[in-house]
C-alpha cells in the first residue's frame, strides 16, 4: 500500500481507538463511583440508571466505531486488490 493510504488507515485507527477508550474510561469511572458509594441511598436511584444507560451507549458506540473501522479497511483492501488485478 502507498504511504498516504497507510497514514489514512493509521489515523482512522487512532480516532476509533480514542473514541472507544473515552467511552470505556467513562464507564469505568462510573463503576468505581457506584462501588465506592454502594451503601448510599442515591447510588441506586441516580448512578445505577446512569451506569446502565452509559453501558448500553458504550456497547453501541464501540460496535459502531468497529463497524466504521471495518468498512474503511475492507474498502481499502478491495481497492488494493482491484488495482492489483487490473495491472498488466
C-alpha positions in Angstrom: 0.0 0.0 0.0 1.1 3.5 -0.6 2.2 5.9 2.2 -0.9 8.1 2.1 -3.2 5.1 2.4 -1.2 3.7 5.3 -1.3 7.1 7.0 -5.0 7.4 6.4 -5.7 3.9 7.9 -3.5 4.7 10.9 -5.3 8.0 11.5 -8.7 6.2 11.3 -7.5 3.5 13.6 -6.3 6.2 16.1 -9.6 8.1 16.0 -11.6 4.9 16.5 -9.4 3.9 19.5 -9.6 7.3 21.1 -13.4 7.4 20.9 -13.7 3.8 22.2 -11.3 4.3 25.0 -13.0 7.5 26.0 -16.4 5.7 26.3 -14.8 2.8 28.2 -13.0 5.2 30.6 -16.3 7.0 31.4 -17.9 3.7 32.1 -15.1 2.5 34.4 -15.2 5.8 36.4 -19.0 5.4 36.9 -18.5 1.8 38.0 -15.8 2.9 40.6 -18.2 5.7 41.9 -21.0 3.2 42.2 -18.8 0.7 44.1 -17.4 3.3 46.4 -20.9 4.7 47.3 -22.8 1.4 47.1 -24.3 2.0 50.6 -25.5 5.5 49.8 -29.2 5.8 49.0 -28.9 7.8 45.8 -26.5 5.4 44.1 -29.4 3.1 43.2 -31.7 5.9 42.2 -29.2 8.2 40.3 -26.0 6.4 39.5 -27.3 3.0 38.7 -29.6 4.1 35.9 -26.9 6.4 34.5 -24.5 3.4 34.7 -26.9 1.2 32.8 -27.6 3.9 30.1 -23.9 4.6 29.7 -23.1 0.9 29.5 -25.6 0.4 26.6 -24.3 3.6 24.9 -20.8 2.3 25.2 -21.7 -1.0 23.7 -23.4 0.7 20.7 -20.6 3.3 20.3 -17.8 0.7 20.3 -19.8 -1.5 17.9 -20.5 1.4 15.5 -16.8 2.5 15.7 -15.7 -1.1 15.0 -18.1 -1.2 12.0 -16.7 2.1 10.6 -13.2 0.8 11.0 -14.0 -2.5 9.3 -15.8 -0.7 6.4 -12.7 1.5 5.8 -10.4 -1.4 6.0 -12.5 -3.5 3.6 -12.8 -0.6 1.2 -9.1 -0.1 1.0 -8.4 -3.8 0.8 -10.8 -4.3 -2.2 -9.4 -1.1 -3.8 -5.9 -2.5 -3.5 -7.0 -5.9 -4.8 -8.8 -4.3 -7.8 -5.6 -2.3 -8.7 -3.5 -5.5 -8.3 -5.8 -7.5 -10.6 -6.1 -4.8 -13.3 -2.4 -4.3 -13.8 -1.0 -5.8 -16.9 
